[in-house]
Amino acid sequence: MDYPKISIVTPSFNQGKYLEETILSIINQKYPNLEYIIIDGGSTDNSVEIIKKYEKDLSYWVSEKDKGQSDAINKGLKHVTGDLFNWINSDDLLEEGALFKIAEAYIANPDKKIFCFGLNYLTGNKKQKFKQQNDPANRIQCFCDPAISQPATFFTADAVKKIGVLNSILHYSMDYEWWLKLMFIYGEKSIFVSPQVAASFRIHEEAKTSQGSENFVNDMACILHSLSRKAGLKEYQELVGELFPVNKKYEFVIPSENIDPYMAERMIVYFLLKWKNNVYSKNDFIAGKTILQKIKFQLFDLSHKELLWLNVMKKNSQPSSWVEFKAKRKIKHLLGR
C-alpha cells in the first residue's frame, strides 16, 4: 500500500513531564511514511535531553526562543512536506493505530480536506470520550458550533497551503480560525468524520484549557470582530468590540468573496448568545440587554433562544436573585411574550 506522508509538528516549552510520552505515542505508531518535527521554545527543563534521545526518529527539531505556540507551529510548517498535517501538543497523545486510520480515510476520500476523528479526554490515567462530533449534513453546526477536536483533526496539505499559517496574535483559538477559513473556502462537505478515537487530549493544571475559557473566548471574539468587518456587518463589529477586549491588530485573512455574510451573521449572533448568557451582576445584565436589542432573533428559533438564554441563565445565576428576576422579565418583554 502506498501510504500518504503524514506530517506532525509538536510545539513544546518546558513540558518535559509529558513530552516523552507524546513522542512515543507518535513514533510507536510505526507508520511507514511519517514526517515528525519538534519545535521547542528554548526549554530550561529536561525537554532537550528527551528530544535528543529520539533524534533519529525526527525529521527536524530545534530548541530556540519563539513567540508562543502559534509561532512554534508556523516554524514547523516551514519544514512540512506531507500530504496530511496536524500539530500534536507536547502534553497530548495519539492513540494506537491512529495514523493508519487517518491514512485509510484520506485514500478512500480524495475529495475531503478535513479529517475529524474521535477524541479522548485524559485526566491522570482516566480516559473519557468527547461525545460531540461535527455533522457535515448540518451546515449551521459546522459554522456556528463546530466540535474542533484539535489533536484528532488532520488537514490536507493543499488546504493548509490555501489558508496560510497560523496568526501569531492568537494564542488560544488558532484552530478555530483555521476551521472557519476552511469552512468558508471549502464548505461543510469537505469534512470527513469518523467516531474512531485517534487522540487523547490531556487535562492538567498547567494546560491552557485549565486556565479557564475566557482567553479562548476573547480570541474567538477577536476573529469574529474582524470577520464582521469583512462581511460588511458594521453593527455587529461594534457590538463585539464593545463587549469583548478584541485585539484590533488582528485580521481574519480570507478573500471577501469566500465569505457568506448571512452565515457570518448567524455565527456572530450564536457566539454572543452562547458566551454572554451568564448574569452575575448588573453589568452582565446590561450586556445581555444590549445584545437582545441589537441582534436579529429571526436567525434562530425561539426554543434555541430559550436554551441559550433562559435555561442557561437560570442554571448559572443565583436562585431568586433580583438580577435573575429582572433579566427574565426584560428578556420576556424584549421577545414580546
Legacy VTK file of the C-alpha trace (Angstrom):
# vtk DataFile Version 3.0
C-alpha trace
ASCII
DATASET POLYDATA
POINTS 337 float
0.000 0.000 0.000
1.291 3.453 -0.935
0.774 5.335 2.325
0.425 9.141 2.185
3.063 11.138 4.008
1.715 12.449 7.301
3.459 15.454 8.837
3.160 16.184 12.551
4.578 19.167 14.405
4.891 19.149 18.189
5.334 22.617 19.711
6.800 22.415 23.211
8.094 24.548 26.043
9.138 23.154 29.432
6.856 20.143 29.046
9.467 17.511 29.909
6.967 15.949 32.298
4.788 14.838 29.356
6.964 15.191 26.247
8.430 11.688 26.132
5.003 10.055 26.317
3.823 12.307 23.490
6.827 11.440 21.315
6.413 7.713 21.924
2.702 7.849 21.095
3.685 9.164 17.664
6.809 7.197 16.725
5.425 3.929 18.145
2.677 4.099 15.539
5.274 2.520 13.249
3.683 4.430 10.403
5.924 3.965 7.343
5.636 7.482 5.903
5.824 9.809 8.911
7.454 13.238 8.993
7.797 14.229 12.633
9.012 17.679 13.668
9.526 19.106 17.166
9.816 22.849 17.759
10.947 23.580 21.301
10.790 27.126 22.616
14.135 27.065 24.420
13.091 24.896 27.358
15.075 25.018 30.579
13.885 21.651 31.908
14.848 18.207 30.564
12.961 18.645 27.263
16.035 18.941 25.028
17.545 15.842 26.624
14.365 13.926 25.801
14.268 15.235 22.225
17.883 14.182 21.632
17.036 10.706 22.921
14.678 10.262 19.962
16.550 12.397 17.426
16.888 9.511 14.948
13.106 9.312 14.681
12.706 13.007 13.896
12.760 14.728 10.519
13.707 18.039 12.132
13.917 19.631 15.545
15.123 22.873 17.083
15.209 24.453 20.519
15.151 28.238 20.497
13.040 31.105 21.788
9.795 31.782 19.941
6.711 33.983 20.272
4.416 31.267 21.567
2.582 28.178 20.371
1.323 29.601 17.064
4.789 30.859 16.169
6.310 27.469 17.019
3.809 25.629 14.810
4.497 28.065 11.964
8.221 27.369 12.297
7.443 23.691 11.943
5.209 24.304 8.932
8.226 25.641 7.036
9.661 22.115 7.109
6.430 20.210 6.390
6.255 18.267 3.106
3.472 15.764 3.814
0.089 15.077 2.246
-1.642 15.483 5.621
-0.774 17.737 8.553
-1.636 18.309 12.181
0.086 19.525 15.319
0.140 17.368 18.437
0.911 19.382 21.540
3.603 18.140 23.889
1.102 17.019 26.518
-1.325 15.224 24.156
-1.201 11.723 22.691
-2.027 9.775 19.555
-3.955 6.564 20.166
-2.638 3.240 18.871
-3.143 2.794 15.121
-4.354 6.380 14.653
-2.143 7.264 11.690
-3.170 4.158 9.758
-6.861 5.024 10.304
-6.240 8.577 9.109
-4.298 7.391 6.059
-7.043 4.943 5.089
-9.676 7.678 5.358
-7.556 10.017 3.224
-7.080 7.408 0.487
-10.777 6.487 0.454
-11.967 10.122 0.409
-9.810 12.128 -2.013
-12.373 14.963 -2.141
-12.168 15.730 1.607
-9.958 18.423 3.159
-10.516 17.913 6.905
-10.397 14.537 8.634
-12.055 14.534 12.060
-11.724 11.565 14.389
-12.868 10.802 17.918
-11.069 12.278 20.910
-10.496 11.163 24.485
-10.098 13.455 27.463
-7.222 12.190 29.591
-7.227 13.115 33.287
-4.431 11.285 35.063
-4.859 7.692 33.864
-8.590 8.031 33.253
-9.913 8.390 29.693
-13.325 9.723 28.764
-14.536 10.065 25.188
-15.504 13.521 23.955
-19.051 12.978 22.717
-19.711 15.914 20.379
-18.764 15.475 16.716
-19.243 17.528 13.591
-22.094 16.727 11.240
-21.263 17.528 7.599
-25.000 17.437 6.853
-25.606 20.261 9.340
-24.220 23.461 7.839
-25.283 25.610 10.799
-23.497 23.399 13.316
-20.301 23.230 11.261
-20.114 27.030 11.114
-21.719 28.141 14.386
-20.893 25.385 16.857
-18.070 23.206 15.487
-16.562 20.416 17.578
-12.879 21.122 16.978
-11.088 18.112 18.443
-7.698 19.558 17.558
-5.321 16.609 18.191
-7.691 14.311 16.259
-8.223 16.634 13.263
-5.898 16.382 10.253
-5.780 18.699 7.238
-4.706 18.108 3.649
-1.557 19.860 2.503
-3.353 21.806 -0.242
-5.919 23.103 2.276
-3.170 24.263 4.644
-1.413 25.998 1.770
-4.673 27.709 0.807
-5.462 29.120 4.269
-1.877 30.019 5.206
-0.030 29.834 8.506
-1.499 30.426 11.955
-1.860 34.016 13.118
0.703 34.518 15.896
-1.564 37.112 17.576
-3.829 34.213 18.568
-2.547 32.066 21.428
-5.665 30.052 22.306
-8.159 29.743 19.420
-5.902 29.417 16.400
-7.508 26.079 15.489
-10.896 27.841 15.472
-9.536 30.412 12.986
-8.265 27.672 10.668
-11.596 25.873 10.915
-13.599 28.965 9.934
-11.322 29.687 6.987
-11.715 26.125 5.736
-15.488 26.260 6.149
-15.807 29.475 4.149
-13.466 28.285 1.395
-14.412 24.597 1.089
-17.709 24.249 2.978
-19.011 21.590 5.328
-18.963 18.917 2.606
-15.158 18.939 2.804
-15.275 17.284 6.240
-14.747 13.574 6.812
-15.960 12.375 10.219
-15.179 9.106 11.979
-16.170 8.094 15.522
-12.939 6.093 15.851
-10.742 7.635 18.540
-7.424 8.921 17.192
-6.018 11.057 20.005
-6.180 11.928 23.694
-6.299 15.478 24.981
-4.606 15.724 28.364
-6.223 17.831 31.073
-3.884 19.053 33.821
-3.379 22.155 35.929
-0.718 23.690 33.662
-2.661 23.206 30.421
-4.137 26.243 28.683
-7.615 24.759 28.866
-7.327 24.511 32.654
-6.809 28.268 32.900
-10.456 28.999 32.097
-12.368 29.661 28.898
-12.037 33.446 28.949
-8.824 33.581 26.891
-10.247 31.219 24.270
-13.474 33.234 24.058
-11.564 36.514 23.712
-9.548 35.043 20.834
-12.784 33.904 19.183
-14.243 37.383 19.657
-11.149 38.834 18.026
-11.679 36.588 14.984
-15.387 37.375 14.704
-14.773 41.102 15.172
-12.560 41.093 12.092
-14.896 38.735 10.202
-17.871 41.037 10.813
-15.939 43.921 9.265
-15.016 41.868 6.189
-18.637 40.716 5.875
-19.923 44.297 5.993
-21.645 43.784 9.355
-20.585 47.050 10.968
-23.176 46.992 13.763
-22.038 43.523 14.857
-18.398 44.572 14.623
-19.119 47.438 17.002
-21.118 45.186 19.333
-18.382 42.538 19.604
-15.797 45.282 20.131
-17.951 46.776 22.882
-18.428 43.518 24.770
-15.010 41.866 24.388
-11.364 43.066 24.660
-10.522 42.446 20.991
-7.049 42.995 19.555
-7.676 45.378 16.665
-4.319 44.489 15.083
-5.702 41.052 14.239
-7.160 40.452 10.774
-9.143 37.468 9.526
-7.221 36.970 6.295
-9.508 35.448 3.711
-10.789 36.743 0.349
-14.075 38.621 0.843
-15.700 36.666 -1.989
-15.380 33.497 0.127
-17.393 34.976 2.990
-21.134 34.332 3.178
-22.462 37.419 5.076
-25.634 35.627 6.177
-23.668 32.750 7.682
-21.198 35.180 9.245
-24.119 36.948 10.937
-25.521 33.675 12.263
-22.094 32.764 13.669
-21.711 36.097 15.461
-25.232 36.013 16.900
-24.742 32.449 18.136
-21.402 33.410 19.697
-22.914 36.388 21.519
-25.827 34.353 22.848
-23.596 31.493 23.932
-20.852 33.457 25.689
-22.789 36.370 27.131
-25.556 34.389 28.775
-24.351 34.406 32.396
-25.931 37.024 34.631
-23.955 37.553 37.834
-24.009 41.338 38.069
-25.774 44.423 36.839
-23.080 44.867 34.164
-23.781 41.346 32.879
-27.460 42.179 32.700
-26.739 45.400 30.783
-24.550 43.477 28.318
-27.298 40.905 27.844
-29.905 43.580 27.284
-27.652 45.270 24.703
-27.321 42.018 22.788
-31.046 41.332 22.864
-31.779 44.794 21.491
-29.249 44.671 18.663
-29.207 41.138 17.257
-31.608 39.612 14.753
-33.539 36.885 16.534
-35.069 35.542 13.351
-31.736 33.825 12.788
-32.700 31.271 15.452
-35.954 29.687 16.543
-37.410 30.540 19.916
-36.581 27.201 21.543
-32.924 27.737 20.701
-33.005 31.231 22.206
-34.581 29.916 25.357
-31.930 27.203 25.602
-29.114 29.694 25.258
-30.606 32.399 27.439
-33.456 31.498 29.749
-32.437 27.971 30.761
-28.695 28.572 30.882
-29.144 31.806 32.777
-31.403 30.082 35.289
-28.734 27.428 35.824
-25.860 29.855 36.291
-27.370 32.772 38.200
-28.172 32.871 41.889
-31.672 31.456 42.611
-34.328 34.106 43.174
-31.785 36.925 42.801
-33.035 40.337 41.734
-30.733 40.118 38.703
-32.318 36.877 37.528
-35.798 38.236 38.077
-35.136 41.472 36.205
-33.268 39.703 33.424
-36.070 37.211 32.837
-38.682 39.953 32.904
-36.692 42.093 30.459
-36.000 39.196 28.113
-39.696 38.271 28.130
-40.574 41.858 27.296
-37.980 42.152 24.525
-39.175 38.915 22.959
-42.732 40.202 23.016
-44.032 37.393 25.237
LINES 1 338
337 0 1 2 3 4 5 6 7 8 9 10 11 12 13 14 15 16 17 18 19 20 21 22 23 24 25 26 27 28 29 30 31 32 33 34 35 36 37 38 39 40 41 42 43 44 45 46 47 48 49 50 51 52 53 54 55 56 57 58 59 60 61 62 63 64 65 66 67 68 69 70 71 72 73 74 75 76 77 78 79 80 81 82 83 84 85 86 87 88 89 90 91 92 93 94 95 96 97 98 99 100 101 102 103 104 105 106 107 108 109 110 111 112 113 114 115 116 117 118 119 120 121 122 123 124 125 126 127 128 129 130 131 132 133 134 135 136 137 138 139 140 141 142 143 144 145 146 147 148 149 150 151 152 153 154 155 156 157 158 159 160 161 162 163 164 165 166 167 168 169 170 171 172 173 174 175 176 177 178 179 180 181 182 183 184 185 186 187 188 189 190 191 192 193 194 195 196 197 198 199 200 201 202 203 204 205 206 207 208 209 210 211 212 213 214 215 216 217 218 219 220 221 222 223 224 225 226 227 228 229 230 231 232 233 234 235 236 237 238 239 240 241 242 243 244 245 246 247 248 249 250 251 252 253 254 255 256 257 258 259 260 261 262 263 264 265 266 267 268 269 270 271 272 273 274 275 276 277 278 279 280 281 282 283 284 285 286 287 288 289 290 291 292 293 294 295 296 297 298 299 300 301 302 303 304 305 306 307 308 309 310 311 312 313 314 315 316 317 318 319 320 321 322 323 324 325 326 327 328 329 330 331 332 333 334 335 336
